[in-house]
Amino acid sequence: MSPLTILHYLLLAVLSLLFIIGVIVSLQTKYKLSILTTITLTLVLIGGFSWKAINEYAYVVEVSNLDKERYYQSEQILIKGTVRNVGKFPVANVVAVVKLNNSYGGGSGKESIFTQPSVFAEVYEGDNPNFKRQNIMEEHVIADYLDPGHSKPFRILMKYPPYFTNASYTVEAKAN
C-alpha cells in the first residue's frame, strides 16, 4: 500500500467529525438505531468513493519506451519499458497490466471491432480445456517504490500462445 497523503488524513478527519455529529443527532431522536445505521452506511459509502478518487488523483504513474521481443523456442514474449511517477506523492507498488490480443484481421495492421475475437466465446468456453483463449491479461509488479518524478526500467517475461497469428499488446500501469 502506498503511503497516505495529507488528503487521506483530511478525509478521515472530516468523516470522523461527521460521524460524531451523526451520533449526537441520533441520540436526540426517537429512532436512534435507524438514524445511526443510515448515517454510518452513508459515511462508509462516501468515504469509499472519496478514498478511491484521492488514490487516483495522488498516485499517478505512466509507462513509456515500450519494446517487445518474442522468443520462438520457449514461446515467450519479453516486454521492456520504463515506468515513471508523474504524481506529487511517492508510490509504493506499481503494477503493470499486460493485455495480449490475437486479432484475426487482414495484414494491413488496422484493427476494427469486427476483427476482434468474440468476448462471448471466452465467457462460455473458458472452462473447456481445448478452447484457445484469444485475449490474455496478466498483472506484474514492476516497481516497489517510486518517488515523485523518478522513473525505473522494467522487464516482463510472459508466455506467448503459439496459436496467436497477429497479436497486439497494451501495457497499463496502476499504483497500489
LUMZARO-364782 format. One line per field, with one value per residue: residue number from 0; x, y, z of N, C-alpha, C in turn. Coordinates in Angstrom, 2 decimals, always signed. Layout:
N
resi	NUM  ...
n.east	X  ...
n.north	Y  ...
n.up	Z  ...
ca.east	X  ...
ca.north	Y  ...
ca.up	Z  ...
c.east	X  ...
c.north	Y  ...
c.up	Z  ...
% end
This chain:
176
resi	0  1  2  3  4  5  6  7  8  9  10  11  12  13  14  15  16  17  18  19  20  21  22  23  24  25  26  27  28  29  30  31  32  33  34  35  36  37  38  39  40  41  42  43  44  45  46  47  48  49  50  51  52  53  54  55  56  57  58  59  60  61  62  63  64  65  66  67  68  69  70  71  72  73  74  75  76  77  78  79  80  81  82  83  84  85  86  87  88  89  90  91  92  93  94  95  96  97  98  99  100  101  102  103  104  105  106  107  108  109  110  111  112  113  114  115  116  117  118  119  120  121  122  123  124  125  126  127  128  129  130  131  132  133  134  135  136  137  138  139  140  141  142  143  144  145  146  147  148  149  150  151  152  153  154  155  156  157  158  159  160  161  162  163  164  165  166  167  168  169  170  171  172  173  174  175
n.east	+0.84  +0.53  +2.06  +0.12  -1.43  -1.70  -4.23  -5.65  -5.61  -7.03  -9.54  -10.22  -10.41  -12.57  -14.65  -14.73  -15.49  -18.04  -19.28  -19.30  -20.95  -23.27  -23.82  -24.40  -26.70  -28.39  -28.78  -30.50  -32.97  -36.04  -35.80  -33.17  -31.36  -31.97  -31.40  -28.70  -27.63  -28.21  -26.71  -24.12  -23.82  -24.07  -21.84  -19.77  -20.08  -19.66  -17.07  -15.66  -15.86  -14.65  -12.08  -11.10  -11.14  -9.26  -6.96  -6.66  -6.11  -3.80  -1.79  -0.15  +1.01  +2.96  +3.60  +6.27  +8.41  +8.10  +8.93  +9.23  +10.19  +10.15  +10.47  +10.87  +11.55  +11.06  +8.48  +7.74  +7.30  +9.04  +8.64  +9.72  +10.28  +9.74  +8.76  +7.22  +6.80  +4.50  +3.03  +2.39  +3.07  +4.81  +4.91  +4.13  +3.79  +3.89  +1.91  +1.83  -0.48  -0.80  -2.06  -2.68  -3.79  -5.21  -5.56  -7.62  -7.69  -6.96  -3.73  -3.11  -2.72  -4.56  -6.98  -10.31  -13.62  -14.78  -12.75  -11.85  -11.54  -14.29  -15.90  -17.90  -17.46  -15.22  -16.25  -18.17  -16.81  -14.62  -14.04  -13.55  -11.01  -9.81  -10.24  -9.06  -7.81  -8.27  -7.71  -5.49  -4.71  -2.51  -1.08  +1.71  +4.14  +6.04  +7.55  +8.80  +9.00  +8.55  +9.67  +8.28  +8.48  +10.56  +11.89  +11.87  +13.34  +11.74  +11.09  +9.16  +8.43  +6.55  +4.32  +3.71  +1.13  +1.26  -0.56  -1.36  -1.79  -1.60  -0.71  -1.54  -0.56  -1.11  +0.05  -0.60  -0.11  -0.65  -1.08  -0.73
n.north	-1.17  +2.22  +5.12  +7.12  +10.24  +13.79  +14.39  +12.02  +11.88  +14.20  +13.53  +11.38  +12.79  +14.56  +12.72  +11.43  +13.56  +14.12  +11.71  +11.78  +14.01  +12.92  +10.82  +12.28  +13.66  +11.49  +10.39  +12.16  +11.73  +9.87  +7.48  +6.05  +3.88  +3.41  +5.87  +6.13  +3.89  +4.56  +6.92  +5.91  +4.01  +5.73  +7.43  +5.55  +4.76  +7.23  +7.72  +5.52  +5.94  +8.47  +7.92  +6.25  +8.09  +9.96  +8.36  +7.86  +10.43  +11.16  +9.17  +8.77  +7.13  +6.40  +4.60  +4.20  +4.12  +1.52  -1.76  -4.85  -8.29  -11.40  -14.75  -17.52  -20.23  -20.83  -19.96  -17.39  -13.95  -10.94  -7.99  -4.75  -1.64  +1.65  +2.88  +5.65  +7.93  +10.32  +11.78  +13.75  +12.56  +9.92  +6.52  +3.26  +0.53  -0.48  -1.75  -3.50  -3.97  -6.25  -6.77  -9.08  -9.47  -11.44  -10.80  -11.30  -9.93  -8.46  -8.17  -5.51  -4.25  -2.67  -2.58  -3.46  -3.34  -5.61  -7.39  -8.25  -10.86  -12.85  -11.94  -13.24  -15.91  -16.49  -16.26  -18.31  -20.59  -20.82  -22.76  -25.05  -27.31  -27.50  -25.13  -22.24  -19.41  -16.03  -13.60  -12.43  -11.59  -10.32  -9.51  -7.80  -6.96  -4.12  -2.14  -1.31  +0.93  +4.29  +7.55  +10.88  +12.03  +10.34  +7.58  +4.15  +1.38  -1.55  -5.07  -7.57  -10.90  -13.16  -15.91  -16.72  -17.46  -20.08  -20.23  -17.70  -15.39  -12.71  -10.65  -8.08  -5.80  -4.22  -2.15  -1.12  +0.90  +0.88  +2.21  +0.70
n.up	+0.00  -0.80  +0.71  +2.96  +2.17  +2.80  +2.00  +2.43  +5.26  +5.83  +4.75  +6.48  +8.90  +8.39  +7.90  +10.39  +12.06  +10.96  +11.61  +14.40  +14.82  +13.69  +15.49  +17.80  +16.94  +16.39  +18.93  +20.07  +19.00  +18.38  +16.95  +17.29  +16.55  +13.85  +12.57  +13.22  +11.92  +9.24  +8.91  +9.35  +7.23  +5.05  +5.39  +5.17  +2.50  +1.14  +2.04  +0.93  -1.88  -2.02  -1.06  -3.09  -5.21  -4.31  -4.29  -7.05  -7.93  -6.48  -6.81  -9.55  -12.32  -15.25  -18.28  -20.53  -23.48  -24.63  -25.68  -27.44  -27.48  -29.04  -28.14  -29.87  -29.47  -26.78  -26.60  -25.52  -24.55  -24.23  -22.63  -22.51  -20.84  -19.44  -16.33  -14.80  -12.15  -12.18  -10.50  -7.48  -5.15  -3.35  -4.56  -3.58  -4.62  -7.97  -10.44  -13.45  -16.02  -18.42  -21.59  -23.98  -27.25  -29.74  -33.02  -35.78  -38.13  -41.41  -43.08  -42.97  -40.58  -39.37  -36.92  -36.21  -34.81  -35.79  -36.29  -33.90  -31.43  -30.22  -27.29  -26.00  -26.62  -25.06  -22.52  -22.35  -23.18  -21.60  -19.63  -21.00  -21.78  -24.30  -25.52  -27.11  -25.88  -26.85  -25.81  -23.45  -20.17  -17.81  -14.61  -13.32  -10.90  -11.20  -10.06  -6.85  -5.15  -5.83  -6.02  -6.38  -9.71  -10.41  -12.33  -13.51  -15.08  -16.50  -16.90  -18.36  -18.55  -20.22  -21.03  -24.43  -26.47  -28.85  -30.94  -31.60  -34.19  -35.20  -33.04  -30.74  -28.19  -25.02  -22.40  -19.23  -16.40  -12.90  -9.64  -6.50
ca.east	+0.00  +1.28  +1.93  -1.04  -1.13  -2.45  -5.63  -6.24  -5.82  -8.11  -10.79  -10.51  -10.83  -13.92  -15.60  -14.86  -16.29  -19.44  -19.80  -19.57  -22.16  -24.37  -24.13  -25.06  -28.05  -29.21  -29.11  -31.56  -34.20  -36.78  -35.32  -31.72  -30.62  -32.22  -30.67  -27.27  -27.29  -28.26  -25.55  -22.92  -23.73  -23.84  -20.45  -18.91  -20.19  -18.97  -15.65  -15.09  -15.71  -13.68  -10.75  -10.72  -10.85  -7.98  -5.88  -6.47  -5.50  -2.50  -0.80  -0.24  +2.20  +2.80  +4.53  +6.79  +9.53  +7.77  +9.56  +8.96  +10.97  +9.48  +11.37  +10.08  +11.85  +10.40  +7.13  +7.60  +7.47  +9.68  +8.21  +10.59  +9.82  +10.08  +7.62  +7.57  +5.83  +4.23  +2.21  +3.05  +3.31  +5.50  +4.08  +4.79  +3.79  +3.37  +1.53  +1.57  -1.50  -0.44  -3.16  -2.33  -4.99  -4.99  -6.51  -7.75  -7.84  -6.04  -2.35  -2.90  -2.40  -5.69  -7.93  -11.64  -14.47  -15.14  -11.60  -11.54  -12.15  -15.56  -15.84  -18.87  -16.83  -14.33  -17.06  -18.86  -15.91  -13.43  -13.77  -13.19  -9.54  -9.36  -10.54  -7.87  -8.13  -7.80  -7.33  -4.78  -4.41  -1.72  -0.59  +3.07  +4.69  +7.20  +8.34  +8.45  +8.84  +8.94  +9.47  +7.71  +9.40  +11.57  +11.47  +12.58  +13.10  +11.16  +11.05  +8.12  +8.54  +5.31  +4.09  +3.08  +0.46  +1.77  -1.62  -1.61  -1.30  -1.24  -1.03  -1.27  -0.49  -1.15  +0.58  -1.08  +0.42  -1.51  -0.44  -1.47
ca.north	+0.00  +3.46  +5.92  +8.01  +11.64  +14.74  +14.30  +10.87  +12.26  +15.19  +12.79  +10.66  +13.76  +15.04  +11.62  +11.23  +14.67  +13.91  +10.58  +12.25  +14.83  +12.00  +10.11  +13.24  +13.91  +10.28  +10.18  +13.09  +11.40  +8.71  +6.29  +6.14  +2.86  +3.60  +7.04  +5.83  +2.97  +5.31  +7.82  +5.09  +3.47  +6.85  +7.86  +4.50  +4.87  +8.46  +7.52  +4.58  +6.60  +9.56  +7.30  +5.81  +9.28  +10.52  +7.49  +8.08  +11.74  +11.29  +8.20  +8.73  +6.56  +6.19  +3.68  +4.72  +3.41  +0.09  -2.56  -6.27  -9.32  -12.69  -15.90  -18.57  -21.55  -21.02  -19.40  -16.33  -12.59  -10.06  -6.61  -3.84  -0.26  +2.50  +3.38  +6.93  +8.51  +11.70  +12.40  +14.60  +11.79  +8.65  +5.35  +2.08  -0.59  -0.20  -3.00  -3.37  -4.86  -6.54  -7.40  -9.60  -9.75  -12.06  -10.21  -12.08  -9.04  -8.54  -7.82  -4.07  -3.76  -1.91  -3.42  -2.89  -4.10  -6.88  -8.30  -8.69  -12.12  -12.74  -11.99  -14.24  -17.22  -16.70  -16.41  -19.60  -21.71  -20.67  -23.96  -26.13  -27.37  -27.39  -23.79  -21.38  -18.03  -15.01  -12.43  -12.82  -10.44  -10.66  -8.40  -7.99  -5.85  -3.64  -1.23  -1.42  +2.25  +5.37  +8.92  +11.73  +12.44  +9.32  +6.51  +2.89  +0.44  -2.82  -6.16  -8.55  -12.10  -13.93  -16.91  -16.25  -18.62  -20.36  -20.13  -16.30  -15.09  -11.31  -10.19  -6.72  -5.78  -2.94  -2.19  -0.02  +0.86  +1.43  +2.22  +0.01
ca.up	+0.00  -0.88  +1.92  +2.99  +1.92  +3.63  +1.57  +3.13  +6.66  +5.83  +4.56  +7.72  +9.91  +8.05  +8.11  +11.84  +12.58  +10.55  +12.37  +15.78  +14.74  +13.44  +16.73  +18.69  +16.42  +16.52  +20.33  +20.46  +18.29  +18.85  +16.22  +17.42  +15.79  +12.43  +12.10  +13.34  +10.83  +7.99  +8.87  +9.22  +5.87  +4.13  +5.53  +4.61  +1.05  +0.74  +2.31  -0.04  -3.17  -1.87  -0.93  -4.44  -6.01  -3.84  -4.78  -8.48  -8.12  -5.83  -7.28  -11.00  -12.96  -16.69  -18.92  -21.79  -24.11  -24.70  -26.72  -27.20  -28.16  -28.93  -28.15  -30.51  -28.93  -25.48  -26.71  -24.53  -25.03  -23.26  -22.81  -21.76  -20.85  -18.31  -15.57  -14.20  -11.23  -12.60  -9.46  -6.49  -3.94  -3.62  -4.83  -3.01  -5.56  -9.30  -11.11  -14.88  -16.55  -19.80  -22.32  -25.31  -28.04  -31.03  -33.97  -37.00  -39.27  -42.53  -42.83  -43.02  -39.25  -38.83  -36.21  -36.06  -33.89  -36.42  -36.32  -32.54  -31.02  -29.53  -25.84  -25.55  -26.73  -23.92  -21.31  -22.33  -23.47  -20.77  -18.84  -21.91  -21.85  -25.68  -26.01  -27.25  -25.50  -27.78  -25.01  -22.24  -19.32  -16.64  -13.81  -12.83  -10.13  -11.95  -9.22  -5.44  -4.57  -6.74  -5.56  -7.43  -10.77  -10.71  -13.24  -13.32  -16.19  -16.10  -17.87  -18.08  -19.37  -20.08  -22.07  -25.66  -27.06  -30.20  -31.94  -31.94  -35.53  -35.31  -31.69  -30.29  -26.73  -24.32  -21.04  -18.42  -15.05  -11.85  -8.33  -5.43
c.east	+0.89  +1.09  +0.74  -0.59  -1.94  -3.93  -6.35  -6.56  -6.95  -9.46  -11.18  -11.00  -12.25  -14.96  -15.80  -15.71  -17.76  -20.07  -20.16  -20.83  -23.39  -24.78  -24.86  -26.50  -28.94  -29.61  -30.25  -32.89  -34.85  -36.23  -33.79  -30.98  -30.78  -31.41  -29.16  -26.81  -27.25  -27.05  -24.26  -22.76  -23.46  -22.38  -19.47  -18.91  -19.44  -17.46  -14.98  -14.87  -14.67  -12.26  -10.23  -10.36  -9.53  -6.82  -5.61  -5.84  -4.06  -1.43  -0.95  +1.08  +1.90  +3.91  +4.98  +7.92  +9.28  +8.46  +9.29  +9.92  +10.25  +10.53  +10.57  +10.33  +11.14  +8.97  +6.87  +7.77  +8.05  +9.27  +9.06  +10.03  +10.29  +8.79  +8.07  +6.43  +5.65  +3.35  +3.05  +3.46  +4.04  +4.51  +4.82  +4.88  +3.19  +3.13  +1.24  +0.53  -1.20  -1.60  -2.66  -3.63  -4.58  -6.02  -6.45  -7.66  -6.79  -4.65  -2.09  -2.54  -3.51  -6.67  -9.26  -12.41  -14.79  -13.97  -11.23  -12.20  -13.42  -15.37  -16.79  -18.29  -15.94  -15.10  -17.64  -17.94  -14.67  -13.07  -13.35  -11.67  -9.01  -9.60  -9.28  -8.28  -7.51  -7.39  -6.69  -4.43  -3.66  -1.29  +0.78  +3.49  +5.97  +8.05  +7.85  +8.20  +9.35  +8.65  +8.88  +8.78  +10.44  +10.99  +12.34  +12.30  +12.51  +11.22  +10.00  +8.29  +7.29  +5.17  +3.33  +2.44  +0.92  +0.71  -1.97  -1.01  -0.83  -1.62  -0.70  -1.26  -0.61  -0.63  +0.10  -0.51  -0.59  -0.79  -1.33  -1.11
c.north	+1.24  +4.27  +6.88  +9.46  +12.51  +14.70  +13.13  +11.22  +13.29  +14.50  +12.04  +11.61  +14.25  +13.95  +11.35  +12.32  +14.51  +12.74  +11.00  +13.12  +13.95  +11.23  +11.04  +13.50  +12.68  +10.00  +11.09  +12.79  +10.16  +7.42  +6.28  +5.16  +3.05  +4.76  +6.79  +4.88  +3.69  +6.23  +7.03  +4.56  +4.58  +7.32  +6.82  +4.56  +6.10  +8.31  +6.59  +5.22  +7.73  +9.02  +6.87  +7.01  +9.93  +9.68  +7.70  +9.44  +11.77  +10.39  +8.01  +8.21  +6.38  +5.29  +4.30  +3.83  +1.90  -0.56  -4.02  -7.12  -10.64  -13.79  -17.10  -19.94  -21.82  -20.50  -18.38  -14.98  -11.76  -8.64  -5.73  -2.43  +0.48  +2.95  +4.63  +7.41  +9.98  +12.43  +13.22  +13.83  +10.49  +7.50  +4.12  +0.93  -0.15  -1.55  -2.70  -4.41  -5.03  -7.28  -7.78  -9.96  -10.35  -11.49  -10.98  -11.24  -9.22  -8.06  -6.33  -3.49  -2.94  -2.86  -2.70  -3.76  -5.48  -7.86  -8.81  -10.03  -11.89  -12.88  -13.06  -15.65  -17.50  -16.89  -17.82  -20.79  -21.70  -21.91  -25.14  -26.17  -27.23  -26.00  -22.95  -19.94  -17.06  -13.71  -12.91  -11.56  -10.93  -9.40  -8.76  -6.76  -5.41  -2.65  -1.33  -0.06  +3.28  +6.72  +9.75  +12.17  +11.41  +8.26  +5.28  +2.00  -0.87  -3.81  -7.16  -9.70  -12.93  -14.90  -16.29  -17.45  -18.87  -20.21  -18.68  -16.02  -13.65  -10.64  -8.72  -6.75  -4.34  -3.15  -0.94  -0.19  +1.46  +1.29  +1.51  +0.59
c.up	+0.00  +0.40  +1.82  +2.82  +2.88  +3.26  +2.25  +4.59  +6.79  +5.66  +5.83  +8.81  +9.64  +8.30  +9.61  +12.47  +12.21  +11.31  +13.80  +15.80  +14.52  +14.68  +17.69  +18.24  +16.63  +17.97  +20.80  +19.79  +18.87  +18.23  +16.16  +16.50  +14.29  +11.87  +12.17  +12.24  +9.49  +7.85  +8.67  +7.79  +4.84  +4.20  +5.00  +3.09  +0.52  +0.94  +1.32  -1.39  -3.11  -1.78  -2.30  -5.32  -5.60  -4.34  -6.27  -8.77  -7.62  -6.44  -8.78  -11.56  -14.44  -17.20  -20.24  -22.29  -24.20  -25.90  -26.40  -28.02  -27.97  -29.06  -28.65  -29.90  -27.62  -25.47  -25.60  -25.22  -23.89  -23.59  -21.90  -21.86  -19.62  -17.64  -14.82  -13.31  -11.62  -11.59  -8.50  -5.24  -4.28  -3.76  -4.34  -4.01  -6.88  -9.98  -12.57  -15.28  -18.03  -20.45  -23.70  -26.02  -29.37  -31.99  -35.27  -38.26  -40.33  -42.15  -42.82  -41.65  -38.62  -38.18  -36.13  -35.08  -34.47  -36.48  -34.94  -32.25  -30.21  -28.03  -25.31  -25.63  -25.54  -22.63  -21.23  -22.54  -22.58  -19.97  -19.71  -22.05  -23.28  -26.27  -26.02  -26.99  -26.50  -27.08  -23.72  -21.47  -18.08  -15.93  -13.25  -12.04  -10.82  -11.16  -7.79  -4.80  -5.56  -6.11  -6.69  -8.43  -11.15  -11.64  -13.00  -14.53  -15.66  -17.25  -17.42  -19.06  -19.14  -21.24  -23.24  -26.33  -28.51  -31.29  -32.27  -33.31  -35.66  -34.00  -31.51  -28.76  -26.23  -22.90  -20.34  -17.01  -14.08  -10.53  -7.33  -4.10
% end
